[in-house]
Amino acid sequence: MNPKENFLAVLRHQTPQWIPWVPLIDPANTPIFVPTNLRDNWEALSISLYLYEELGCDLLLGDWLVLNKFKTAKFMSTSNGNETTKTFIINGKKLSSKSKVAINGLQKSHAITEYMVKTYDDLLAYEELLEDQIQELNPEEFIRLSKGIGDKGIVTPMGPTSPIMDMVLNIAGGENFVYLLMDYPEEMERILDKIHIINLRYYELLLNSGLDFEVVRSHEDFDTLLISHNMFKKYVFPCLKDYVTLCHDAGKLFMMHSCGHVKDLVSLIPDTGIDAHHYLTSPPVGNIECEDVIHLWKGKVTVMAAVDPLLQAVGTEEDVRNDVVKLLKAGKPGDSLIVMSALKPDIPEANIRIVQKTMAEYGRYPVIIEQEGI
C-alpha cells in the first residue's frame, strides 16, 4: 500500500499495513526545525512535503472548494490597529462584527470580540443576508494541493458546520444565541432551517463537482462546554446525519473534526454515520480517554486520536513515548486508529522526533508492542 491507500483503508475500517501518523499542518503547527525560508513563507503544500520527507508522516490537508457569495449585499472590512471591523449591508441594514489579531505560532488569527448578530433586528437582517447568498465552485487550489500531495496522503474538501455551531462559534456567540433562542424561538428555528438548506446545497454542489476526492471533512467543533447533550441531539445530530447521507450516497467518506469535551456525546456519534472523528483528545485537553473511545467505536468510527499536546510541550521524551505506546496498544487491527499530534513551535524537537521513532518501531501491523514487553 502507498500512504494514501493505507490511510483510506483505516477510514474504511479495513486492516492497513501501518497505523497512520498524521501531524496537524497549519501555520500554528510548524515545528522549530523547519528551515527559516519555509517558515517565513508558509505554504501548506511546501510544508507538507517537507514534513513528509523529514518525519515520514502521513499527510492530511483540507481546502474550501465552495465559496459563499452574495447577489446584492455589500461587504467591507476596515482595520484600526489590531482591530478589524467587518460589515455587511443588506437592504439598507447593517451587520457588523469586530475581531482582534491574536498571534498563534506563525499564524495571525482573528479572535471575535463582537459578534454580527446581537439583537432581534440583527437576527432578521441576517436572515435576509442568508436569502441573498449564492454559492460558487472554486476548485483550483484543491486541484493543486491534490496533485502536489499525490499518493503521500489525502486532501479533503471542507464542508460547512451544522447551523447551531455556526451560530455559536461565528455569528451570534454562545450567550447571544441562547437569549435569542429563548426569546424568539420561531424566528431562530426558521433561520437554523434556512442555514441547513444552504449547507445541503453546498454539499450537493461539492459532491456533483466531478472532482477527484474520497473524503469530505467538516470542522464541527461541538463541545459540551458549548452545547448540552440534549442540544446536540436536537440540533447537531440530525444535520450531521443529512450531510453524511449525502456523502455516502455519492460514495464519499465523511470525517468530522471536534476536539475537547465530548465524553457525554461519544455514545451518540456512531449513529450519525460519520466515518472518522478528527482529533479526539484525552484529559486534560479533552475529558475522555482515547483508548476507551477506540474500544467503544471498534469497527464503527475511525478514531483520530491525539498524542497529548500539553505533554508534548512540557513532558520528557519518555513521557511522550509512553503516551504514543498507550494509543498503539489500544489500536489492534480492526479498531480503526489514526494517531495525530501537534507540531507547535513550543514543542521541543526531541518530543516530535520521539513520536516519529515510536510510530516507526511499533506502529506497523502486526502490532508488536506487547511482545516487546512495553
N, C-alpha and C positions, 0 to 999 in steps of 0.2 A: 504493500500500500504506500502511496505517497501521502504527505501530510494532509492534503485536502480530503482524500478518500478515507483516511484514518479518522479525521475529525467528524466527517459525516457518518461514519459507522457508529460512533458513540452517540450522536444525536438520534440515530435510528434504532438505538438500543440493541445494536449488534456488538459482537466482540471485536475490538480493534487490535492492532498489534502493539500499541502502547497507549498509556493514558496521556492525552494531550496536556501540555503545559502552555497556558495562554496568558501572558502578561498583559496588563492594561497598557494600551498605547494611545496616549494623548499628551498634550503639552505639559500637563501637571504630573505626568508619569514618564519622565525622561531621566534615566539614571545618570549618575555623575560621571561615568566613564565614557559616555557618548562624546565623540570629538566635537570640539567647540564649533566648527563650521556647521555641523548638523544641528547642534542645539540652538545656535543663533538664527538659523534659517529653517525653523521647524517645519517639516512637511511629512505628512503621515506615511506616504509610500517609502520615502528615503529612510526614515527612522525604522519602519517595519523591516525593511530588507537588511538594514544594518544589524538589528537585534536578532534576526533570524540567523545570520551568519555568525554573530558573536556568541549567542546563547543557545542556538539550536532549538529555539522555542517554536510553538505553533502560532500562526498568525490569525487574528480576527480583527477586521476593520468594518466600519459601517459608513453609509453615506445616505443623504436625503435625495431621493430621486424625484420627488413630487414637491413642487413649490406652491404655496398658497398665495394667491394674488387677489386683487380687488377690482371690480368693474368701475366703480365711481369714487370710492373712498380715497382720501388723500393721506399720505403719511409723511411725517417729518421727524428728524432727530436733531437735537441740539445738545451741546456739551458746555458745562461750566465747571472748570477744574476737573475733579474726578467724578462729577455727577453728570449723568446723561438723562435727558428727558425725551421720551418717545411719545408722539401724538398722532392719533388718527382723527380725521374729521369726516363724518358721515352724515349727510343730510343736514348740515349746519350744526351738528352736535359734536362735541369734542370729548375724546377719551385720552387721558394721559397717564403714563407710568414713569417712575423715576428709578434709577439704579445708580450704584456707585461701583467704581472699579475696585476689585479685590485681586491681589496677586497670589496665584496658586501655582507653585513651581515656576515654569516658564510662561504660564498662561495668564493673560489678563481677563478675568471673568467679571461679569456684572451681577452683583447681588441686588435683588429688587428691594428698594426701600419704600416704594409707594406703588400699590397695585392699580391696574387700569380700572377695575370695577370696584367702586367704593359705596355707591348709593343705588337706590332703586332706579333713578333716572339713568345712571351709568349702565345698569343691567339691561334696560330696554335699548339703549344706544348700542350696546354690544350685540344684542340680538339683530339689530339692523346691519351691523358690520358682518355678522355671520351670513346673513342673507345676501350680502354683496360679494361674498367670497367666491372665487373660481380657483381651479387647480390646473397645474401645467406640469407636464413631464419634463425633467431636466437631467438626462442620464449621462452627460459627457464625463463628469468626474467619476461616477461609478464605473463606467467602462474603462477609464484609465487605471483606476485602482485595481480592478479585476484582472486586467491584462498584466499589470505590474506584479501582482501577487502570484498569479498563475496557480500552480498546484502546491504552493507553500502554505496555504491556509484558505480561509474563505472571507469574502466581502459580502456583508448583508445590507440590503436596502433597509432603511429605517422607516417604521410606521408610526402613526400618531398614538398617543397615550389615550386612556379612557377619559371621557368628558369630565368626571369628577376630579381626577388627579390633575388634569389640565387647569381646571378652575382653581384648585387648591394651591398648586405649585406656581402657576404662571399668571393667572388672570385676576383672581379676587383675593387670594391668600386664605389660609385656614379660617381665621376669625371672621372675616367678612363673608366668606362662603356660608358658614353656619348661620350667621344672623340672617342673611338673605334667604336661605333655605327655610328657616323657621318662620320668617315674616311674610315671605312671598312664595309659598311652595308651588303654586300652579305655574307661575312665571318661570321659576327656576327649573322645574321638571320639564317644561316646554323647551327651554333653552338647552338643557342637557340632551334632550332627544334630538334637537337640531344639530348639536355638535356631533352626536353619534352618527347621524345620517351623513354628515360631511366626512367623518372618518371612514365610513363604509365606502363612500365614493373614492376616497384616497386609496384604500386598499384595492378596490376594483381597478382603478387606473394603473396602479403598480403591477398588479397580477396580470393584467392584459397588455402589458408593455412589450411583451415578446423578448425581454432581456434575459440573459443567462444568469440565473441565481437559484440556489437551493433553499435558502433560509431567509426569512423575514424577521427583523428584530424590533421590539417595542421597548421604549425606555419608560416603563410603567411607574416605577419608583414608589409604589404604595408601601406603607409602613404603619404599624398600629400606634406609632406616636403621632401620626397624621390623621388616620381614619380608623374607625372601630371595625370589629369583626362584622357587625350587622350592616354597616355601611358598605363594607367590601362586598358582602353577599348581594346587597340590593343594587349597587351602582357600578362596581368594577367587574364582578363575576360574569354577568350576562354580556357585557360589552366584549370582554376577552373571549368568551365562547363564540361570539359572532365573528370576531377577527380571525380566530383560529380556524373556524369552519371555512371561511373564505379561502384561507391559505391552504388548508388540507384539500379542499375541493379542486384547487389548482395544482396540487401535487407538491406544495411547498411546506417546509417545516417552519415552526413558529418558536422563536426564542424571546424570552421576556426578561428585562432587567429589573430587579428590585433588591436592593441591599438594605440591611438594617434589621429592624424588629419585625419579624414575620412569623414568630412562633405560633401565634394564635390563628394563623391563616394557612399553615402548611398542609393541614388535612384537607383543605378545600381546593388547593391549587391543582392537583392532578385532574380534577373534574372539569377544569377549564379547557383541558385538552392540549395545553402547551407542551412542546417537546423538550424545552430546556429552560431552566431558571438560571439566569446570568448573575453571578457574583453573590452567592449565598455566604454570609459571614457569621462566624461563631462569636460568642461573647469575648471581649466586651463590646465589640463593634456591633454585632447582632445580639440575638437573645436566644439562640438555639444552636446546639452543636451540629456541625455539618454532617458528621458521621451518622447522627440519629436520622437526619433527613434522607441520607443516602439509603439507609435500610428501609425507611418508610416508603420511599418512592421507587424502590427497586423495579426496574423494567417499565416504569410509567413515565417518569420525567428525568431527563439528564440533569444531574446536579453539577453546576459550575461553581465549585467551592473555593473560597479564597483562603490562601495562606494568611494567617493573622497579620494585617498590615501594621498594627502597632508593635507587635513582636518583632517584625522585620526591622522596624526603625530603631528599637531600643534593646532588643534581645541579643544574645550571643549567637554564633553560628550553630552551636549545638541546640539552642532553643528553637531556632528556625528549622533545622533539620528534623527535630522531633515532631514539630508541627506538620511538616510535609509527610513524614512517615505515618503519622496518625491518620491523615486523609487516605494515603495509599493503602493502608491496612483495611480500610472500610470499602475500598473500591475494587471488589472482586469482579471477575468477568460477569457481565450481565447487569451490573449495578449502575452503569452509565455515569461515569465520573469524568469530569474535566477539572484539572487543577488550575487555579488562577492566582495571580499575585500582582501586587502593586510594584511600581518601579520608581517611586518618588525620589527626588534628589536627596532627601534626608535619610534615605536607607543606605547604610554602608554597602560598598561594592561587595564585600565578603558575604553579606547576608542575601545578596542576589545570586552570587555565584554558588552558594551552598544549595539554593533551590535547584539551580541548573544541575549541579552534581548529583543531588539526591534523586531527581527525576530520571537522570540518565542511568543511574545504578539500579533503581528499584521501581521505575515507572513502566517497565515493559511487561507484557504478558508472556508466560505465566508470571504472576507476581511472586517474587522470591523473598520478600522481606521476612516472612515467618520462618523460612528455612535458615535465614541468616541469624535468627535469634535476636532481632532488633525489636 
